Amino acid sequence: MKKKHREFVLLTVLLCVTRLSDIYTTFVVTPDLVRETNPIVSMFGQGWTWLIGVQIVLVSSIVLLNYLSIFKSRPDHPSQSGLSLRKFATRYYLGREQHWVNLVFRLPYRWNVFVRAFGYTLPRVLIVVGLMVSVSSLLLSVSQTYANYYPPLPAFYAVIAAIALLVYYRFFQLEYNAYRK
Protein backbone atom coordinates (compact mmCIF):
# COMPACT_ATOMS: atom_id res chain seq x y z
CA MET A 1 0.00 0.00 0.00
CA LYS A 2 1.31 3.43 -0.86
CA LYS A 3 2.37 5.86 1.87
CA LYS A 4 -0.61 8.19 1.29
CA HIS A 5 -3.07 5.30 1.42
CA ARG A 6 -1.50 3.94 4.61
CA GLU A 7 -1.64 7.39 6.20
CA PHE A 8 -5.30 7.85 5.27
CA VAL A 9 -6.35 4.38 6.45
CA LEU A 10 -4.38 4.65 9.69
CA LEU A 11 -5.77 8.09 10.54
CA THR A 12 -9.32 7.02 9.68
CA VAL A 13 -9.10 3.85 11.78
CA LEU A 14 -7.51 5.64 14.74
CA LEU A 15 -10.06 8.45 14.56
CA CYS A 16 -12.98 6.01 14.52
CA VAL A 17 -11.52 3.83 17.27
CA THR A 18 -10.77 6.78 19.57
CA ARG A 19 -14.22 8.31 18.98
CA LEU A 20 -15.88 4.95 19.75
CA SER A 21 -13.65 4.57 22.79
CA ASP A 22 -14.67 8.03 23.97
CA ILE A 23 -18.35 7.15 23.59
CA TYR A 24 -17.93 3.80 25.36
CA THR A 25 -15.93 5.16 28.29
CA THR A 26 -18.35 8.05 28.66
CA PHE A 27 -21.18 5.52 28.87
CA VAL A 28 -19.28 3.56 31.54
CA VAL A 29 -18.67 6.67 33.66
CA THR A 30 -21.99 8.44 33.18
CA PRO A 31 -24.67 6.38 31.40
CA ASP A 32 -27.25 9.11 32.07
CA LEU A 33 -24.79 11.84 30.89
CA VAL A 34 -25.26 13.80 34.13
CA ARG A 35 -21.48 14.18 34.60
CA GLU A 36 -20.65 14.61 30.89
CA THR A 37 -18.52 17.67 30.14
CA ASN A 38 -18.91 17.65 26.35
CA PRO A 39 -20.45 21.04 25.49
CA ILE A 40 -23.06 19.35 23.29
CA VAL A 41 -24.45 17.72 26.41
CA SER A 42 -23.49 20.08 29.22
CA MET A 43 -24.49 23.33 27.50
CA PHE A 44 -27.23 22.21 25.15
CA GLY A 45 -28.76 19.45 27.28
CA GLN A 46 -28.82 16.88 24.48
CA GLY A 47 -28.83 13.12 25.04
CA TRP A 48 -27.12 10.08 23.59
CA THR A 49 -28.86 10.14 20.23
CA TRP A 50 -27.83 13.72 19.56
CA LEU A 51 -24.31 13.13 20.90
CA ILE A 52 -23.75 10.08 18.69
CA GLY A 53 -25.28 11.85 15.68
CA VAL A 54 -22.95 14.80 16.10
CA GLN A 55 -19.99 12.42 16.44
CA ILE A 56 -20.95 10.67 13.19
CA VAL A 57 -21.23 13.98 11.32
CA LEU A 58 -17.98 15.26 12.88
CA VAL A 59 -15.97 12.13 12.09
CA SER A 60 -17.39 11.87 8.56
CA SER A 61 -16.53 15.51 7.87
CA ILE A 62 -13.01 15.13 9.21
CA VAL A 63 -12.41 11.91 7.25
CA LEU A 64 -13.58 13.69 4.08
CA LEU A 65 -11.35 16.69 4.82
CA ASN A 66 -8.41 14.37 5.48
CA TYR A 67 -9.11 12.50 2.22
CA LEU A 68 -9.19 15.76 0.26
CA SER A 69 -6.01 16.92 2.00
CA ILE A 70 -4.08 13.76 1.22
CA PHE A 71 -5.35 12.85 -2.24
CA LYS A 72 -6.91 15.89 -3.90
CA SER A 73 -5.11 19.04 -2.80
CA ARG A 74 -1.78 20.21 -4.09
CA PRO A 75 0.66 22.45 -2.26
CA ASP A 76 0.43 25.97 -3.57
CA HIS A 77 3.43 27.52 -1.89
CA PRO A 78 4.52 31.14 -2.33
CA SER A 79 6.74 31.70 -5.35
CA GLN A 80 9.28 33.82 -3.44
CA SER A 81 12.32 31.87 -2.34
CA GLY A 82 14.24 32.20 0.89
CA LEU A 83 11.30 33.03 3.17
CA SER A 84 11.58 32.36 6.88
CA LEU A 85 9.07 29.93 8.41
CA ARG A 86 6.99 32.81 9.80
CA LYS A 87 6.90 34.71 6.52
CA PHE A 88 6.22 31.53 4.57
CA ALA A 89 3.37 30.50 6.87
CA THR A 90 1.55 33.83 6.73
CA ARG A 91 1.97 34.19 2.96
CA TYR A 92 0.93 30.59 2.35
CA TYR A 93 -2.04 30.65 4.71
CA LEU A 94 -3.21 34.26 4.55
CA GLY A 95 -1.97 35.35 1.12
CA ARG A 96 0.38 38.03 2.42
CA GLU A 97 2.75 38.67 5.28
CA GLN A 98 0.92 39.34 8.51
CA HIS A 99 1.52 38.89 12.20
CA TRP A 100 1.85 35.19 13.03
CA VAL A 101 -1.08 35.37 15.52
CA ASN A 102 -3.38 35.74 12.51
CA LEU A 103 -2.59 32.11 11.66
CA VAL A 104 -4.70 31.14 14.67
CA PHE A 105 -7.50 33.68 14.46
CA ARG A 106 -8.15 33.89 10.71
CA LEU A 107 -9.18 31.39 8.09
CA PRO A 108 -6.97 30.90 5.05
CA TYR A 109 -7.70 32.92 1.98
CA ARG A 110 -7.83 29.88 -0.34
CA TRP A 111 -9.95 26.74 -0.09
CA ASN A 112 -6.97 24.52 -0.99
CA VAL A 113 -4.96 25.81 1.97
CA PHE A 114 -7.97 25.35 4.29
CA VAL A 115 -8.27 21.72 3.17
CA ARG A 116 -4.57 21.06 3.61
CA ALA A 117 -4.30 22.76 7.02
CA PHE A 118 -7.43 21.39 8.62
CA GLY A 119 -7.30 18.03 6.84
CA TYR A 120 -3.90 17.53 8.44
CA THR A 121 -4.63 19.03 11.86
CA LEU A 122 -8.13 17.92 12.83
CA PRO A 123 -7.80 14.13 12.61
CA ARG A 124 -4.54 14.13 14.54
CA VAL A 125 -5.87 16.42 17.25
CA LEU A 126 -9.09 14.45 17.67
CA ILE A 127 -7.16 11.18 17.90
CA VAL A 128 -5.05 12.55 20.75
CA VAL A 129 -8.09 14.13 22.43
CA GLY A 130 -9.99 10.84 22.09
CA LEU A 131 -7.14 9.00 23.77
CA MET A 132 -6.95 11.58 26.57
CA VAL A 133 -10.69 11.52 27.22
CA SER A 134 -10.86 7.72 27.10
CA VAL A 135 -7.98 7.28 29.53
CA SER A 136 -9.38 9.97 31.81
CA SER A 137 -12.83 8.37 31.77
CA LEU A 138 -11.39 4.94 32.49
CA LEU A 139 -9.38 6.35 35.39
CA LEU A 140 -12.53 8.02 36.73
CA SER A 141 -14.34 4.68 36.67
CA VAL A 142 -11.58 2.71 38.45
CA SER A 143 -9.71 5.17 40.69
CA GLN A 144 -11.24 7.20 43.46
CA THR A 145 -7.90 8.95 43.91
CA TYR A 146 -8.00 10.18 40.32
CA ALA A 147 -11.64 11.20 40.73
CA ASN A 148 -10.67 13.27 43.79
CA TYR A 149 -7.98 15.12 41.83
CA TYR A 150 -9.75 15.20 38.47
CA PRO A 151 -8.35 18.17 36.54
CA PRO A 152 -10.66 21.18 36.26
CA LEU A 153 -12.30 21.62 32.87
CA PRO A 154 -10.37 24.80 31.92
CA ALA A 155 -7.09 22.92 32.42
CA PHE A 156 -8.33 20.07 30.23
CA TYR A 157 -9.35 22.49 27.47
CA ALA A 158 -6.00 24.30 27.77
CA VAL A 159 -4.18 21.00 27.17
CA ILE A 160 -6.38 20.32 24.12
CA ALA A 161 -5.66 23.82 22.77
CA ALA A 162 -1.92 23.31 23.29
CA ILE A 163 -2.03 19.99 21.44
CA ALA A 164 -3.96 21.59 18.59
CA LEU A 165 -1.41 24.40 18.31
CA LEU A 166 1.48 21.93 18.29
CA VAL A 167 -0.08 19.85 15.51
CA TYR A 168 -0.97 23.01 13.58
CA TYR A 169 2.63 24.24 13.93
CA ARG A 170 3.85 20.84 12.71
CA PHE A 171 1.68 21.26 9.60
CA PHE A 172 3.43 24.54 8.81
CA GLN A 173 6.85 22.98 9.42
CA LEU A 174 6.09 20.19 6.96
CA GLU A 175 4.78 22.60 4.34
CA TYR A 176 7.80 24.85 4.87
CA ASN A 177 10.18 21.90 4.41
CA ALA A 178 8.42 20.99 1.15
CA TYR A 179 8.61 24.64 0.03
CA ARG A 180 12.37 24.78 0.69
CA LYS A 181 13.04 21.70 -1.48
Backbone bond lengths (Angstrom), bond angles and torsions (degrees), N, CA, C in turn:
res aa  C-N    CA-C-N  psi(-1)  N-CA   C-N-CA  omega(-1)  CA-C   N-CA-C  phi
1 M - - - 1.458 - - 1.529 108.31 -
2 K 1.304 116.03 138.90 1.452 120.23 -179.03 1.529 110.58 -67.88
3 K 1.329 114.80 160.77 1.464 121.27 -178.27 1.527 111.65 -58.19
4 K 1.334 117.82 -45.42 1.467 120.99 -179.25 1.526 111.25 -62.91
5 H 1.330 116.13 -41.41 1.464 119.93 179.24 1.525 110.92 -65.29
6 R 1.326 116.14 -43.34 1.474 120.14 178.06 1.521 110.73 -60.57
7 E 1.333 116.03 -44.46 1.468 120.44 179.56 1.526 110.47 -60.42
8 F 1.325 117.00 -46.79 1.456 120.73 -178.76 1.527 111.21 -63.04
9 V 1.325 117.20 -47.86 1.465 120.78 -179.15 1.525 110.65 -63.33
10 L 1.315 117.13 -45.45 1.462 120.61 -179.59 1.526 111.60 -61.09
11 L 1.332 117.18 -47.36 1.464 120.13 179.53 1.525 111.43 -64.11
12 T 1.319 117.46 -40.00 1.465 120.57 179.47 1.521 110.76 -64.75
13 V 1.322 117.04 -46.40 1.467 120.73 179.81 1.528 110.79 -63.31
14 L 1.324 116.91 -47.76 1.467 119.82 179.64 1.526 111.86 -62.13
15 L 1.316 117.08 -40.57 1.462 120.45 178.34 1.525 110.33 -62.21
16 C 1.318 117.34 -47.28 1.471 120.28 179.90 1.528 111.81 -64.72
17 V 1.314 116.92 -43.55 1.464 120.56 -179.52 1.531 110.87 -63.71
18 T 1.325 117.40 -44.97 1.468 119.17 -178.44 1.530 111.57 -69.54
19 R 1.321 118.30 -34.05 1.474 120.42 176.13 1.525 110.09 -67.11
20 L 1.353 116.98 -43.30 1.468 120.20 177.45 1.523 110.95 -64.69
21 S 1.313 116.24 -39.29 1.462 120.79 177.26 1.525 110.94 -62.26
22 D 1.321 115.89 -42.51 1.467 120.62 177.52 1.533 110.32 -60.00
23 I 1.317 116.93 -46.40 1.464 120.73 179.48 1.526 110.69 -62.28
24 Y 1.336 116.62 -45.90 1.465 120.28 -178.61 1.527 111.79 -63.29
25 T 1.332 117.02 -48.46 1.462 119.14 -178.10 1.528 111.60 -67.51
26 T 1.313 116.75 -31.69 1.468 119.68 174.46 1.516 109.62 -63.81
27 F 1.327 116.99 -42.18 1.462 120.58 178.50 1.526 111.35 -63.08
28 V 1.328 116.76 -38.69 1.471 120.66 179.05 1.526 110.71 -63.84
29 V 1.335 116.91 -43.74 1.461 121.78 -176.22 1.523 112.05 -77.11
30 T 1.305 117.62 -41.61 1.459 120.59 -175.33 1.533 110.87 -144.38
31 P 1.341 117.04 77.79 1.468 119.82 -177.43 1.534 113.56 -59.17
32 D 1.325 116.69 -27.10 1.467 119.89 179.22 1.534 111.96 -93.73
33 L 1.333 117.36 1.88 1.467 125.40 178.54 1.532 113.92 64.07
34 V 1.316 118.15 16.73 1.462 121.05 -179.59 1.530 110.90 -65.44
35 R 1.343 117.21 -37.42 1.467 120.89 -178.03 1.528 112.86 -98.16
36 E 1.324 118.10 9.79 1.468 121.45 -178.45 1.524 110.43 -70.03
37 T 1.327 116.03 135.20 1.465 121.07 -178.99 1.522 112.91 -103.09
38 N 1.320 118.01 -4.28 1.463 120.80 177.25 1.529 108.14 -59.16
39 P 1.332 117.64 127.89 1.471 119.88 -177.44 1.527 114.28 -56.05
40 I 1.334 116.98 -29.53 1.466 119.70 178.98 1.524 110.05 -59.60
41 V 1.324 115.36 -36.95 1.460 120.02 -179.25 1.518 111.03 -90.48
42 S 1.336 116.41 -51.28 1.463 119.68 -172.56 1.529 113.30 -68.36
43 M 1.317 118.32 -35.06 1.463 120.27 -178.16 1.525 112.81 -94.25
44 F 1.327 115.75 -35.48 1.456 119.12 -174.03 1.527 113.23 -103.24
45 G 1.335 117.07 -5.76 1.455 121.20 174.74 1.520 114.70 65.73
46 Q 1.312 117.60 28.04 1.459 120.52 -179.40 1.523 110.94 -88.27
47 G 1.318 116.60 157.42 1.463 122.12 -177.12 1.510 112.99 -99.68
48 W 1.339 114.34 -163.59 1.459 121.66 -175.20 1.518 113.25 -60.11
49 T 1.319 117.47 -43.21 1.463 119.98 -177.33 1.522 110.45 -59.73
50 W 1.312 116.01 -47.70 1.465 121.07 179.60 1.530 110.73 -63.88
51 L 1.331 116.22 -44.46 1.462 121.79 -179.10 1.530 111.05 -60.33
52 I 1.315 117.35 -46.16 1.465 121.12 179.98 1.529 110.09 -68.53
53 G 1.317 117.31 -39.68 1.471 120.59 177.30 1.513 112.04 -60.29
54 V 1.318 116.46 -44.28 1.473 120.42 178.33 1.529 110.13 -64.09
55 Q 1.325 116.95 -39.91 1.472 120.16 178.42 1.524 111.02 -61.99
56 I 1.332 117.05 -41.08 1.468 120.89 179.99 1.531 110.05 -64.01
57 V 1.323 116.72 -45.70 1.470 120.49 178.95 1.531 110.06 -64.01
58 L 1.324 117.28 -44.58 1.462 122.29 -179.85 1.528 111.37 -60.42
59 V 1.323 116.37 -51.37 1.467 120.13 -178.21 1.525 110.58 -64.33
60 S 1.325 117.60 -43.18 1.469 120.53 178.74 1.528 110.94 -60.01
61 S 1.321 116.84 -43.34 1.464 120.88 179.93 1.520 111.34 -64.51
62 I 1.310 116.39 -41.38 1.468 119.94 -178.92 1.520 111.16 -71.03
63 V 1.324 117.75 -37.48 1.470 120.42 176.15 1.525 109.65 -63.30
64 L 1.328 117.40 -42.71 1.471 120.90 177.64 1.530 110.78 -62.50
65 L 1.319 116.86 -45.79 1.462 120.95 179.13 1.525 110.80 -61.53
66 N 1.320 116.76 -41.77 1.458 121.39 177.68 1.533 110.45 -63.72
67 Y 1.319 116.76 -42.89 1.466 121.32 177.61 1.533 110.23 -58.65
68 L 1.323 116.02 -49.79 1.466 120.18 179.53 1.523 111.02 -60.57
69 S 1.329 116.18 -40.04 1.462 121.15 -179.50 1.522 111.64 -63.62
70 I 1.315 116.54 -42.97 1.464 120.65 -175.37 1.524 112.15 -79.55
71 F 1.330 117.00 -43.10 1.462 119.88 -169.88 1.528 115.56 -105.09
72 K 1.306 118.57 -24.89 1.464 119.37 -170.60 1.521 114.64 -112.87
73 S 1.294 119.03 -22.86 1.468 119.52 -177.25 1.527 110.18 -94.59
74 R 1.283 113.89 151.58 1.470 121.43 178.22 1.514 108.50 -120.02
75 P 1.328 116.89 143.67 1.468 117.66 176.77 1.529 110.02 -63.59
76 D 1.277 115.73 136.24 1.458 121.63 178.91 1.526 106.88 -126.69
77 H 1.320 114.17 69.88 1.459 120.86 -174.00 1.526 111.23 -75.57
78 P 1.329 116.57 156.67 1.466 120.33 176.42 1.532 110.42 -57.86
79 S 1.315 115.60 147.87 1.467 119.94 -178.06 1.529 112.79 -79.77
80 Q 1.327 117.70 -20.39 1.462 120.56 179.57 1.525 109.39 -68.02
81 S 1.305 115.90 138.63 1.467 119.35 177.97 1.526 109.63 -98.52
82 G 1.319 115.00 160.17 1.452 120.95 174.19 1.520 115.60 78.10
83 L 1.323 118.26 16.86 1.468 120.02 178.95 1.520 110.67 -73.17
84 S 1.316 116.00 147.54 1.461 120.51 171.70 1.527 108.02 -73.04
85 L 1.321 116.84 166.32 1.465 120.53 178.80 1.525 110.99 -56.60
86 R 1.323 118.13 -45.38 1.466 121.45 -178.80 1.526 111.16 -62.27
87 K 1.314 116.51 -47.43 1.470 119.65 -179.69 1.525 110.90 -65.89
88 F 1.331 116.17 -41.62 1.458 119.80 177.34 1.522 110.56 -59.13
89 A 1.326 116.69 -49.28 1.470 121.20 -174.93 1.525 111.35 -60.18
90 T 1.325 117.32 -45.48 1.467 118.69 -177.91 1.525 111.39 -70.87
91 R 1.320 117.59 -37.42 1.474 119.00 177.53 1.532 110.39 -68.04
92 Y 1.305 116.22 -43.22 1.469 121.12 -178.74 1.529 110.74 -64.51
93 Y 1.303 116.35 -46.33 1.468 121.57 -172.88 1.523 112.70 -84.50
94 L 1.326 116.64 -40.88 1.462 120.69 -172.67 1.531 113.82 -108.01
95 G 1.324 117.08 -7.50 1.458 120.27 177.05 1.513 114.79 90.67
96 R 1.315 117.23 -11.95 1.465 121.74 177.62 1.522 108.17 -160.56
97 E 1.322 114.84 163.83 1.461 118.60 179.08 1.520 110.00 -66.71
98 Q 1.304 115.04 131.15 1.455 122.78 177.42 1.521 107.48 -145.44
99 H 1.317 115.58 176.28 1.460 119.34 175.82 1.528 108.32 -65.89
100 W 1.328 116.80 141.69 1.456 121.23 -175.72 1.526 113.15 -60.35
101 V 1.325 118.94 -25.88 1.471 121.68 179.80 1.530 110.45 -60.68
102 N 1.320 116.89 -28.96 1.466 120.49 179.02 1.529 112.22 -62.46
103 L 1.322 117.75 -20.65 1.463 120.82 176.63 1.526 111.10 -63.42
104 V 1.316 116.61 -26.17 1.461 121.29 -178.72 1.527 111.45 -91.89
105 F 1.311 116.93 -35.24 1.456 120.38 -170.41 1.533 114.90 -102.29
106 R 1.310 117.78 -1.59 1.468 120.42 179.02 1.518 110.01 -126.64
107 L 1.311 114.68 152.67 1.461 119.97 174.57 1.523 108.90 -86.05
108 P 1.327 117.06 154.01 1.460 119.29 179.52 1.523 111.30 -65.02
109 Y 1.296 114.67 157.91 1.457 119.63 -176.40 1.529 112.70 -84.32
110 R 1.329 117.67 -10.92 1.467 121.13 178.84 1.525 110.52 -125.97
111 W 1.319 115.69 142.47 1.466 121.52 -179.62 1.529 110.70 -59.91
112 N 1.326 117.87 -41.90 1.454 121.75 -178.70 1.531 111.76 -58.12
113 V 1.306 117.09 -40.85 1.469 120.81 179.55 1.530 110.05 -70.50
114 F 1.330 117.24 -37.98 1.470 120.63 175.69 1.529 109.74 -58.20
115 V 1.322 116.55 -48.71 1.466 121.43 -179.47 1.519 110.54 -59.86
116 R 1.311 116.88 -46.44 1.469 119.97 -178.30 1.533 111.54 -64.87
117 A 1.336 116.65 -45.65 1.470 120.38 -176.65 1.521 111.78 -67.22
118 F 1.315 116.43 -50.83 1.459 119.20 -175.01 1.524 112.36 -81.45
119 G 1.334 117.27 -28.07 1.461 120.47 173.97 1.521 111.74 -65.89
120 Y 1.303 116.59 -29.93 1.468 121.25 175.55 1.535 110.79 -80.47
121 T 1.313 117.02 -47.23 1.462 121.94 -169.73 1.527 113.95 -75.62
122 L 1.317 117.64 -50.09 1.465 120.70 -171.00 1.531 114.88 -60.08
123 P 1.333 120.16 -47.18 1.467 116.62 -179.85 1.523 112.89 -62.55
124 R 1.302 116.60 -40.27 1.462 120.02 -178.46 1.526 111.44 -66.37
125 V 1.319 116.39 -41.66 1.467 119.76 179.32 1.522 110.21 -65.99
126 L 1.325 117.53 -45.17 1.466 119.27 -178.48 1.523 112.71 -67.42
127 I 1.324 117.56 -28.98 1.467 120.04 175.10 1.524 109.47 -64.99
128 V 1.315 116.98 -48.16 1.468 120.81 179.70 1.536 110.51 -64.07
129 V 1.324 116.81 -44.05 1.465 120.62 178.96 1.529 110.01 -62.32
130 G 1.326 117.23 -41.96 1.461 120.51 177.86 1.516 111.83 -60.34
131 L 1.323 116.61 -41.52 1.468 119.95 176.59 1.530 111.39 -63.94
132 M 1.334 115.93 -44.84 1.474 119.92 -179.92 1.530 110.96 -60.82
133 V 1.309 116.70 -47.51 1.461 120.91 -177.42 1.523 110.36 -66.28
134 S 1.315 117.44 -40.91 1.465 120.44 179.92 1.528 111.45 -63.88
135 V 1.323 116.18 -46.53 1.468 119.70 178.90 1.528 110.32 -63.79
136 S 1.319 116.79 -43.43 1.458 120.61 179.07 1.528 111.00 -61.45
137 S 1.318 116.49 -43.55 1.469 119.84 179.56 1.518 111.26 -65.49
138 L 1.324 116.86 -41.53 1.467 119.29 177.06 1.523 111.32 -62.06
139 L 1.329 116.15 -42.99 1.463 119.42 177.95 1.528 111.30 -62.95
140 L 1.318 117.41 -37.68 1.467 120.41 176.93 1.522 111.51 -62.21
141 S 1.333 116.35 -35.10 1.462 119.64 -176.82 1.529 113.12 -80.37
142 V 1.341 117.86 -18.60 1.467 119.34 -176.15 1.526 114.08 -118.24
143 S 1.320 118.78 -11.79 1.465 119.95 -173.74 1.530 111.15 -131.23
144 Q 1.310 114.82 112.73 1.456 119.37 176.43 1.529 110.48 -68.39
145 T 1.322 116.93 -32.83 1.461 120.53 177.46 1.524 110.54 -60.68
146 Y 1.332 116.51 -46.03 1.463 119.73 178.01 1.525 110.32 -63.31
147 A 1.314 116.17 -42.58 1.472 120.27 179.75 1.528 110.90 -59.78
148 N 1.337 117.00 -36.69 1.467 120.68 179.26 1.529 112.08 -67.72
149 Y 1.324 116.76 -31.11 1.464 121.25 -177.51 1.526 111.86 -111.67
150 Y 1.302 116.73 22.08 1.465 121.68 -179.36 1.524 109.25 -52.53
151 P 1.346 116.67 129.65 1.469 118.70 -176.14 1.533 111.36 -63.13
152 P 1.327 116.40 142.85 1.471 118.61 177.63 1.534 110.11 -64.70
153 L 1.311 115.56 151.28 1.461 121.69 -176.26 1.521 113.94 -54.86
154 P 1.338 119.76 -42.89 1.481 118.26 178.37 1.534 112.51 -59.03
155 A 1.321 117.60 -36.27 1.467 120.29 178.94 1.530 110.07 -66.80
156 F 1.313 116.48 -40.34 1.462 121.12 178.85 1.527 110.20 -62.72
157 Y 1.324 117.05 -45.64 1.462 120.95 178.81 1.529 111.65 -66.80
158 A 1.311 117.90 -32.48 1.468 121.10 177.11 1.530 110.16 -65.68
159 V 1.325 116.87 -39.87 1.468 120.62 177.63 1.528 109.79 -64.66
160 I 1.318 117.23 -42.81 1.467 121.09 178.19 1.527 110.33 -61.31
161 A 1.327 117.04 -44.11 1.468 120.74 178.87 1.531 110.60 -62.66
162 A 1.312 117.42 -41.03 1.468 120.63 178.70 1.523 110.92 -63.59
163 I 1.308 117.08 -42.26 1.472 120.98 177.93 1.526 109.73 -62.13
164 A 1.323 116.30 -45.02 1.468 120.43 179.78 1.529 110.72 -60.02
165 L 1.323 117.11 -43.45 1.462 120.19 179.54 1.526 111.84 -65.18
166 L 1.325 116.75 -38.21 1.470 119.63 178.12 1.524 111.63 -65.07
167 V 1.319 117.54 -42.84 1.463 120.86 179.30 1.532 110.06 -67.41
168 Y 1.307 115.89 -40.98 1.465 121.97 178.27 1.535 110.05 -61.39
169 Y 1.335 116.82 -43.68 1.458 121.63 177.26 1.531 110.20 -62.55
170 R 1.328 116.53 -40.10 1.467 120.88 178.36 1.530 110.87 -60.97
171 F 1.336 115.97 -39.00 1.469 120.03 176.34 1.528 110.14 -56.50
172 F 1.334 116.14 -48.09 1.467 119.35 -178.90 1.528 111.38 -65.97
173 Q 1.309 118.25 -35.34 1.468 120.62 176.33 1.533 110.85 -62.10
174 L 1.323 116.26 -44.95 1.461 120.08 -179.79 1.529 111.40 -64.37
175 E 1.322 116.37 -43.61 1.464 119.89 178.19 1.535 110.74 -64.44
176 Y 1.319 116.19 -39.21 1.463 120.99 179.12 1.533 110.51 -64.39
177 N 1.328 116.72 -42.34 1.469 120.26 177.54 1.522 111.63 -61.67
178 A 1.338 116.46 -39.88 1.473 120.25 177.69 1.532 109.93 -67.03
179 Y 1.320 117.17 -39.51 1.466 122.36 178.34 1.524 110.93 -61.30
180 R 1.319 117.07 -41.39 1.474 121.12 -176.86 1.513 112.34 -70.24
181 K 1.313 118.97 -22.84 1.485 121.69 -179.92 1.458 109.19 -76.86
